[in-house]
Amino acid sequence: MDQSTVLIISDDAQFSSAVTGRWQSERTTPTFTLMGGDLCQGLDPEAFEAAIVGPLRAGALAKVFKAIDAAAKPVLLVCDESQTTRGIREKYPRVLVLRQHEGWLDALVLLVSEVMRRCQALENLQRAERANALLEHQAMLGGYMLEMRHSLNNALTSVLGNSELLLLEAASFSPAARAQIETIRDMTLRMHEILQRFSSLEKELKVVAKQAEKESGAKSRAAIAGL
């Protein structure tokens, strides 16, 4: 798992120390941001991947969860057996609750690590979906250009032919008009070269695709033979 940041919100310094100390024995340790309940306002959602809420002073719990809920990040509430959390779970369904029974620190590290792994996997999936959508869009535009290149070539041939005919009668035009006709001809030739490059790219991609297909088939046959 990549280096992540865990926000610990508690008014009990021993709680924060216990959590960070326990995590030091893990192979991967996140970065910790420690914060008291009275400072939990206007949280930057990009500054942490998950939040752990420990003991708070009286009346601070509701304000803390309101601030965290706006950040839309996973939250784990650690509380003792005497605390009721029914109202919190109903109002903030994103909150996970962990009771301080024996071995709660081990359970906390395991649970928060798994939550962050899932969040990272979801983020990677969404990034891949966005990249795939962009590639599909670009492929659609590329396919359209390849389909239309013959029509464009025909139009360009007509423009190029007419400009060349006009230049054969260059003496009948003013210098400015001749310069404009030459520009039309030159730009038409340039556009024609670009379309020719599209055709070359299409052939190159077909060759690459065939080669990849052959290599894939060879690997599959080798794998079957090795069974």
PLY file of the C-alpha trace (Angstrom):
ply
format ascii 1.0
element vertex 227
property float x
property float y
property float z
element edge 226
property int vertex1
property int vertex2
end_header
0.00 0.00 0.00
1.30 3.43 -0.86
2.15 5.90 1.89
-1.15 7.23 3.19
-2.21 9.69 5.85
-4.42 8.73 8.77
-6.11 11.50 10.73
-6.45 10.78 14.46
-8.94 13.01 16.27
-8.92 12.70 20.04
-8.60 14.79 23.18
-6.76 11.91 24.88
-3.02 12.04 24.19
-2.56 8.47 25.46
-5.05 7.18 22.89
-3.19 8.81 20.00
0.14 7.57 21.35
-1.20 4.01 21.69
-2.50 3.94 18.12
0.64 5.36 16.50
2.88 3.19 18.67
1.04 0.00 17.75
1.30 0.81 14.06
5.09 1.03 14.25
5.27 -2.77 14.38
3.61 -3.06 10.96
5.60 -3.43 7.77
3.92 -0.35 6.29
3.21 2.64 8.49
1.07 5.58 7.31
1.70 9.21 8.08
-0.33 10.42 11.06
-1.99 13.77 11.62
-3.08 14.32 15.23
-5.88 16.72 16.00
-8.01 17.64 19.01
-11.78 17.77 18.81
-11.90 21.55 19.05
-9.67 21.92 15.95
-11.70 19.66 13.71
-13.21 22.31 11.44
-12.93 22.81 7.70
-11.01 19.60 7.06
-9.20 19.30 3.76
-10.47 16.02 2.21
-7.23 15.68 0.24
-5.11 15.75 3.40
-5.99 12.24 4.66
-7.28 8.87 3.47
-9.03 7.72 6.65
-9.91 9.11 10.09
-9.84 7.51 13.53
-11.93 9.15 16.25
-11.00 8.40 19.85
-12.08 9.80 23.24
-13.34 13.39 23.05
-14.46 15.90 25.59
-18.18 16.10 26.31
-20.28 17.57 23.51
-17.54 17.45 20.85
-18.51 14.21 19.12
-21.36 15.64 17.02
-19.23 18.56 15.76
-16.37 16.23 14.88
-18.56 13.87 12.85
-20.23 16.74 11.06
-16.81 18.02 9.94
-15.56 14.57 8.93
-18.75 13.69 7.08
-18.23 16.69 4.80
-14.83 15.25 3.80
-16.51 12.01 2.62
-13.70 9.78 3.88
-13.83 6.47 5.85
-14.16 6.99 9.60
-13.54 4.58 12.48
-14.93 5.45 15.90
-13.21 3.79 18.85
-15.36 3.80 21.98
-15.78 1.88 25.22
-18.59 -0.53 26.01
-20.64 2.07 27.87
-20.98 4.48 24.92
-24.05 4.30 22.71
-23.42 4.82 18.99
-26.83 4.05 17.53
-27.62 7.67 16.68
-24.21 8.18 15.08
-24.51 5.11 12.84
-27.98 6.16 11.72
-26.92 9.72 10.87
-23.46 8.89 9.53
-23.62 5.42 7.87
-20.00 5.78 6.69
-18.78 5.46 10.29
-17.38 2.12 11.50
-17.50 1.43 15.24
-14.85 -0.49 17.19
-15.33 -1.29 20.86
-12.29 -1.16 23.16
-12.28 -4.84 24.06
-9.14 -6.94 24.41
-6.97 -6.69 21.31
-8.75 -3.63 19.96
-5.50 -2.02 18.78
-4.72 -5.01 16.54
-8.26 -4.94 15.18
-8.03 -1.19 14.56
-4.80 -1.47 12.54
-6.20 -4.36 10.50
-9.52 -2.66 9.85
-8.15 0.76 8.89
-5.46 -0.79 6.67
-8.07 -2.84 4.84
-10.36 0.18 4.44
-7.53 2.23 2.92
-6.58 -0.63 0.59
-10.16 -0.82 -0.65
-10.30 2.95 -1.14
-7.04 2.85 -3.10
-8.34 -0.01 -5.25
-11.54 1.93 -5.94
-9.57 5.04 -6.84
-7.37 3.01 -9.21
-10.46 1.49 -10.82
-12.06 4.91 -11.32
-8.81 6.25 -12.79
-8.64 3.29 -15.17
-12.27 3.80 -16.21
-11.62 7.47 -16.96
-8.52 6.59 -18.98
-10.45 3.90 -20.85
-13.28 6.32 -21.64
-10.74 8.81 -23.01
-9.11 6.12 -25.14
-12.50 5.04 -26.49
-13.28 8.66 -27.37
-9.95 9.08 -29.13
-10.39 5.75 -30.93
-13.80 6.87 -32.15
-12.36 10.10 -33.52
-9.49 8.22 -35.10
-11.88 5.72 -36.70
-13.99 8.53 -38.07
-10.92 10.21 -39.59
-9.88 6.95 -41.25
-13.37 6.44 -42.64
-13.53 9.97 -44.01
-10.00 10.16 -45.43
-11.12 9.10 -48.92
-13.79 11.80 -49.03
-11.31 14.35 -47.72
-8.73 13.27 -50.27
-11.28 13.70 -53.06
-12.15 17.18 -51.84
-8.50 18.12 -51.48
-7.72 16.81 -54.96
-10.44 19.05 -56.36
-9.12 22.10 -54.48
-5.55 21.32 -55.50
-6.49 20.81 -59.16
-8.43 24.05 -59.37
-5.68 26.03 -57.65
-3.13 24.65 -60.11
-5.38 25.61 -63.04
-5.71 29.12 -61.67
-1.95 29.41 -61.28
-1.57 28.53 -64.99
-3.32 31.83 -65.64
-1.32 33.70 -63.02
-0.78 36.67 -65.35
-4.45 37.52 -65.21
-4.38 37.92 -61.41
-2.93 40.58 -59.20
0.18 39.71 -57.14
-1.95 39.54 -53.99
-4.46 37.15 -55.60
-1.64 34.94 -56.92
-0.13 34.76 -53.45
-3.48 33.70 -52.00
-3.93 30.97 -54.62
-0.41 29.68 -53.92
-1.24 29.56 -50.21
-4.38 27.52 -50.97
-2.31 25.09 -53.05
0.45 24.76 -50.46
-1.96 24.19 -47.57
-3.88 21.63 -49.65
-0.65 19.71 -50.25
0.13 19.82 -46.55
-3.32 18.46 -45.64
-2.87 15.72 -48.23
0.43 14.71 -46.59
-1.28 14.51 -43.20
-3.98 12.22 -44.58
-1.32 10.05 -46.19
0.28 9.73 -42.77
-3.06 8.49 -41.38
-3.06 5.74 -43.99
0.52 4.78 -43.10
-0.34 4.67 -39.40
-3.29 2.41 -40.10
-1.04 -0.06 -41.93
1.56 0.07 -39.13
-1.10 -0.59 -36.47
-2.41 -3.56 -38.42
1.09 -5.03 -38.59
1.59 -4.51 -34.83
-1.80 -6.09 -34.09
-1.01 -9.15 -36.21
2.38 -9.54 -34.53
0.80 -9.28 -31.07
-1.80 -11.87 -32.08
0.92 -14.25 -33.24
2.91 -13.82 -30.02
-0.22 -14.36 -27.91
-1.03 -17.52 -29.86
2.52 -18.82 -29.44
2.40 -18.21 -25.66
-0.97 -19.97 -25.40
0.31 -23.00 -27.32
3.44 -23.10 -25.15
1.32 -22.96 -22.00
-0.92 -25.78 -23.23
2.10 -27.89 -24.17
3.51 -27.42 -20.69
0.39 -28.81 -18.99
0 1
1 2
2 3
3 4
4 5
5 6
6 7
7 8
8 9
9 10
10 11
11 12
12 13
13 14
14 15
15 16
16 17
17 18
18 19
19 20
20 21
21 22
22 23
23 24
24 25
25 26
26 27
27 28
28 29
29 30
30 31
31 32
32 33
33 34
34 35
35 36
36 37
37 38
38 39
39 40
40 41
41 42
42 43
43 44
44 45
45 46
46 47
47 48
48 49
49 50
50 51
51 52
52 53
53 54
54 55
55 56
56 57
57 58
58 59
59 60
60 61
61 62
62 63
63 64
64 65
65 66
66 67
67 68
68 69
69 70
70 71
71 72
72 73
73 74
74 75
75 76
76 77
77 78
78 79
79 80
80 81
81 82
82 83
83 84
84 85
85 86
86 87
87 88
88 89
89 90
90 91
91 92
92 93
93 94
94 95
95 96
96 97
97 98
98 99
99 100
100 101
101 102
102 103
103 104
104 105
105 106
106 107
107 108
108 109
109 110
110 111
111 112
112 113
113 114
114 115
115 116
116 117
117 118
118 119
119 120
120 121
121 122
122 123
123 124
124 125
125 126
126 127
127 128
128 129
129 130
130 131
131 132
132 133
133 134
134 135
135 136
136 137
137 138
138 139
139 140
140 141
141 142
142 143
143 144
144 145
145 146
146 147
147 148
148 149
149 150
150 151
151 152
152 153
153 154
154 155
155 156
156 157
157 158
158 159
159 160
160 161
161 162
162 163
163 164
164 165
165 166
166 167
167 168
168 169
169 170
170 171
171 172
172 173
173 174
174 175
175 176
176 177
177 178
178 179
179 180
180 181
181 182
182 183
183 184
184 185
185 186
186 187
187 188
188 189
189 190
190 191
191 192
192 193
193 194
194 195
195 196
196 197
197 198
198 199
199 200
200 201
201 202
202 203
203 204
204 205
205 206
206 207
207 208
208 209
209 210
210 211
211 212
212 213
213 214
214 215
215 216
216 217
217 218
218 219
219 220
220 221
221 222
222 223
223 224
224 225
225 226
